[in-house]
Amino acid sequence: MAKISPGEFINQVRAEARKVIWPTRAETTTTAIFVGIMMLILAVFFLGIDSIFSLIVRSLLSLA
């Protein structure tokens, strides 16, 4: 791998940074709401799965 000067590195970083397309405020808000809803759905799902397994384990331990 060829070494480049710090100045050239900074120029390349600036060139790549210019290519970035930042999301709009509306896109960011929509994505954040979607992530929050998915977190709630998954939390409820895993709570249900955990409760079912807990019930199964408790019933098996009561047999012993």
C-alpha positions in Angstrom: 0.0 0.0 0.0 1.5 3.3 -1.1 1.9 6.0 1.6 0.4 9.4 0.9 1.1 12.7 2.5 -1.1 14.1 5.2 -2.2 17.0 2.9 -3.2 14.6 0.2 -5.1 12.5 2.7 -7.0 15.5 3.9 -7.9 16.4 0.3 -9.2 12.9 -0.3 -11.3 13.0 2.9 -12.8 16.3 1.8 -13.6 14.9 -1.7 -15.3 11.9 -0.2 -17.2 14.1 2.3 -18.6 16.1 -0.5 -20.2 13.0 -1.9 -22.2 12.3 1.2 -26.0 12.9 0.9 -27.3 13.8 4.3 -30.9 12.8 5.1 -33.5 15.6 5.5 -35.1 16.4 8.8 -38.3 14.6 7.7 -36.4 11.4 6.7 -34.6 11.4 10.0 -37.8 11.9 12.0 -39.6 9.1 10.0 -36.7 6.7 10.5 -36.5 7.5 14.3 -40.2 6.9 14.7 -39.9 3.6 12.7 -37.0 2.5 14.9 -39.0 3.3 18.1 -42.0 1.3 16.9 -39.9 -1.7 15.9 -38.2 -1.6 19.3 -41.6 -1.7 21.1 -42.8 -4.5 18.9 -39.7 -6.6 19.5 -39.7 -5.8 23.2 -43.3 -7.1 23.5 -42.5 -10.1 21.3 -39.4 -11.1 23.4 -41.4 -10.5 26.6 -44.0 -13.0 25.4 -41.4 -15.5 24.4 -39.6 -15.1 27.7 -42.8 -15.5 29.6 -43.7 -18.7 27.8 -40.3 -20.2 28.4 -40.5 -19.2 32.0 -43.9 -20.9 32.4 -42.5 -24.0 30.8 -39.4 -24.1 33.0 -41.5 -23.5 36.2 -43.9 -26.3 35.3 -41.1 -28.7 34.5 -39.3 -27.8 37.8 -42.6 -28.3 39.8 -42.7 -31.9 38.5 -39.3 -32.8 40.0 
